[in-house]
Structure formats: C-alpha cells, structure tokens
C-alpha cells in the first residue's frame, strides 16, 4: 500500500470564530483538507494532530469515510502551533504511512514580541483616494494575503501575493471614510506552515465621508457544501462575467452575466467533475472587463 495520502497545506485555513467579538476570540478552528489516495480499496482516513512536527505518536482526532477529504478541528487555542497528518486505511485494515505534515498558528492579541514577529501587520500607507498599501512581514519567506472588513467578520481579502518573501505590500482599494477597518495577514511558508497575524485596525479618518457602497456580489450559503445544493451568486453586474479560480489561480468555472444578475453554480469544473474541498475565489468583472470584486469561497465536501 503506497503512501499517496497528502495534505494540501494551501487548503489549511481559518474556518470559524470570525463572527465572535474579537475580544472574546481565544480559540479558532482549522479546516484540514487532503488529496485522495489512489489505492482503489480505501475505506477510511484517520486525522492526527500533535504539538510537534516530529512527534512519532500524534493524537488521532477522528476517522472519516473514504469519500470525505476534509476535517474541521474546532476550538483549538490561539497562540499554539498545531501539526496535522493523515493516514489511509484499506479494506484489509492496513494503514498507510503518515502523509506530509501541515500546520497552523493563529497569533493572539496579547502575543509576545517573538510570536508577533512570525506574522504581523507592519505599516499602513495611504497611496490614493480610498486606497492603502498594507505592509506585513513574516519571520520566514511566505506567500499570502490580507483579510479585512469594517467589522470583525473579516470577509474581504486582498489579492493573493504569490511571491515567497518576508515583506509584503497588499493594496486595499475602495475603502470608505471615515471608517475603522479590521485586518490581519494570512501567510503560508514553503513547508506547509500557516501563520495568521493578530488583528490590527486601520482608521480612514483623514478622507472625505463616502457612502457605503452596495456589495458587488452576494454568495450563499457559506461555507458551500455542494451535496446540499447549488451556490447562489447574486448582485452581479449586468453584462459582466464571473469566474471561479482555485487557490493557485487556475480557472475552474466561468460564466457570462446577462440581464439577469443572479445565477447558481453546482460546484462542478469545466470538465463536469466536482471540485475538491478548499478555498476558491470568485472574480467578478463588469461589462467593461474591470474587476469589481474578488471574494473567497470555502468549499466543503
């Protein structure tokens, strides 16, 4: 039995806790997702967690059926690095070797300077009307993005910076003023480790008052579970287009927007196959081809 079970660290993401007041968020949740084994007789996957990447006996968290390729680890503590691995079991009861390891750390507000430097918002520079560059740094080269919003849900995000570097500048545009925005950086290093910075704020008090714009895109339900039904997309720009991209930027589905500004997506790619669990992005363009929205979509199968 070969070891073909592999964690996809780019799909290890913060899943829960976003709607809770920030002052009360001492715990968080992670979604661990993996590629299916190529063995034809896999019956189960076993999810393991440890506090060390070299722990020879990690704790088994749960066992899921072969058709399930994700696990949500809920109520884990902020400020603690958790390491996840997977084993596959076949119909004869034989276990594979451990998969590769991926890990996650969410930095709390009261973190030490050493922990805070693992991933932190470093500066906020006004670059134009309603536009800022958010500088964030990490202790090792990483790739990632900035989550932000006018409240603690943090359901907007910057463009993903694909470069592996220790210093990043993520542009945020279309910000209202006067307003306070909450934000944090989400970073991934080359060894499948995820770091989420403590939450910082940005005050746009020096700009003229702007009305809050209506959202360009409504997505529901989230997270999206294709087994329950279609993903609804509403408030789309007439005459524009919408595309769903994978976390790596590969287009998996797209459609033209006609006069009807609502549509549904069944979670299937261009070839008619179901997309895997993970984080995808809905990119919306208006009739002129200008990108007016880029929104993350979490898919759970």
N, C-alpha and C positions, 0 to 999 in steps of 0.2 A: 504494500500500500504506500504510494508515494505521498510526500507532503506537498499538496497543491493548495492547501487552505492558506490564504494570505490576507492579512488585514490591510485595508485600504486607508492609510492614515489621513489622506486628504478628505476622507468622509468621517473622520472623528471630529465631531462638532458639538458645541454647546447647544443643548436642546431645550432645557426647561429653566424655570426660575426667572424668566425675563419679565413677567408681569408682576412680580412681587416687588414692593418698595425696596430700593437699593439698600437702605439701612438695615433691612431685615434679611438680606441675602447672605447667609453664612454657608449655604450649601448650593450645589448646582447639579446638573445631570449631563451625561455624555451619551451620545449615540455612537456605538461601535458597529461598523459595517465591514463585511469581508467578501472576497470573491468566492464563488462556489468551487468545491473540489471537482476535478474531472473524473474521479472514480464513479462508476455507474451505480454502485450499491451503497452510497452513503445514506445513513438513516438519521443521524443527529450531528449537531455541532455542540461542543462544550466551550463555554466562555470562562476564561480565567482572569483574575486580577491580582496584582501584587503591588507592593510599595518599593520594589527594587527590580531593575531590569535583568538582574542576574539571579533572581530567586529561583531555585530549582524546583520548588514546590508551591507554585502560586495557588491562591484560593479559587476553587471552582465556584462561579457565581450562579450559573444556570445552564440548562440543556435545552436546546431548541431543535425542532424538526429540520429536515434537510431542505425544506422549501423556505425556511426563514434565514435570511442573511444579515440580520442586524440584532442588536441587543441594546436596550436603554438601561444604563446604570444610574439609578436615581439617588438623590440625596447624598451625594459624595461631598466631602468637605472642601471648601476653597482653601488654597494655600498648601494643598497636598498633591504631589505628583502621583498619578495612578497609571500603572502599566497593564496593558491588556494583550492577551494571546488567545488563540483558538486551537482546538483540536477537533478533527473529524473522526466519526466512528462509523464503521460499516456494518452490514447485516450480520457479520460473524462476530461482532463485538470487538474487532480490532481497532485500536486507536492510532491515528497518525502521529507524527512528531508535532511539536509545537510549531505554530505559524511564526512569522516575524512578529515583532513587538511594536505597538504604537502606544503613545501615552498622552495624557492631558493634564494641564495645570492651569487653574484659574486663580489669578493673583487677587487677594482680598484688599480692601481699602487700607487696612492697618498693617500691611506687609512691611518687612524690614527693607532697608535700602538695597541689600544684596538681592532679595527676591524681586523687588520692584524693578530692578535693572534688567531682569530677564526679559521683560517686555513692558514698555511704558510709553505713554504719550509724552513727547519731549518739548514740542513747541506748536504754536498755532499762529500762522502768518496770513494776514489779510492780503489777497492778491488781486482783488477786484470787487465790484459791487456784488454783494451776496456770495462771494467766493473766498474760500480759505484753503490753504495748504496745511494739513495736519501732519506734523513730523512725529514719527515714532521710531524707537530704537529697540534693538534686541541684543542680548549678550553674544549671540552667535548669528551667522547669516541665516536669514529666514525669508519666506515669501508670505503674503497675506493681504489683509485689508482692514479697514476701519468700519465698525458698526456705529451708527449714530441715530438719534431721534430727538424730538422735543420732549419726550417723556422716557420713562425707564424701560420701555419695551424694546428700544434699540432695533427696530425692524427695517432700517435703511442701511445701505452699505456703500462704501466707495468702490471704485474699480479695483479689481484684484491686481496687486503688484506682483508680477510673475518673477521678478528678479530675486535671486538669493543675495541678500545684502544685510548689513547690520543697521543701516539707516534708511528710512523710507519717508517719502512725502506723498501723502494721499490727498488729492484735491477733492473738496466738497463744494458743490455749487447749488445755487437756488435756495440758499438759506434765508429764512425770514428774520426780520429785526424790528424792534428789539426783542430778543428771544434768548433763552438759555437752552443749549443742546447738551445732551449726554452722549458720551462716546467712549469707545475702547478699541484697542487694536487686537486682532486675532492673527497669530503668526504660526507658521509651520517650518521646522528646520528640515534639513536633508535626511535626518534619521528618524522621521515619522513622529517627532515630538511636537505637540501643540501647546502654545502659550497664549493665554488671554490676559491682557493687561487689566489693572484696576480701572474703574470707571473714572473718567475726567469730565470736565464741563467746558463749554465754550459759550461766552456771552457775546452776542452781536449787538450790543447796546449802542455802538457808535454809528449804526446805519439808520437810514430813514425807515419809518414804520412801513411795512409791507403787509398786505393782506395774506392770510394763509391760503395757499393755492389748493385747489381740489386735487385729490390724488389722480395720477395718470393711469393707475392700474389697481384693480381690486382682485385679490386672489383668495379663494376659499374653497374647501376647508384647508387649514394648515395646522400641523404638517399634513401632507397629502398622502392618503392611503388608497392606491388605485383599486384595491379589492372592494372598497366601499362605494365607488362611483367615479364620476369624472371630476377633474379640476376645473372650477369655474373661473373664467377670466372676464372681467367687466371693466367699464370706464376706459375702454380702448379708444385711441384716436381714429376717427373715420378716415379711410383711405390709406392708413399706415400699414405696418406689418408687425408681427411678433415672432420671436424665435426663442426656443429653449436651448440653452447651452449647458454642457456638462461643466464640472468644476475646473476641468482643464481647458475650457473654451471651445470644445467641439460641439457644433450644432447637431442636436438630435431630433428637433422638430421645428417647423416654422409654418406660418400661415399668413395670407394677406387679410387685411381688415377692410371689409366693405362698409356699407352704410350702417349695418348692424354692428354696434360697438361691444357686443358681448359674444363670447364663444366658450367652448369647453374643450379640454384636452384629456384623452383617455390614458395618458401615461405610456404610450407606445412611441417607439422611434420611427424613423423614416422607413425602415425595413419591416415594420409591423411587429417588432419584438418589444416586450416590456422593458423599460429602462430599469436599472438597478437602484437600490436604495442609495441615498446620498444627497448632497447639496447640488442643486442646479440653479440656473439663473434665467429669468425671463427678461429678455431685452426687447423693448418696445420702441419703434420708430414712428414718427409722424409721416404725413403724406409727402413731405419734402425729403424724407430719409434721415432726418435728425433724430438721434437717440434721445428720448424724453424720459425713459425710466429703465432702470436695471435693478431687478428685485430678486433676492434669493428665494428658492423654493426647496423645502425639505421634503423628500420623498421617502416613505417608509413602507416597505413591502413585508 
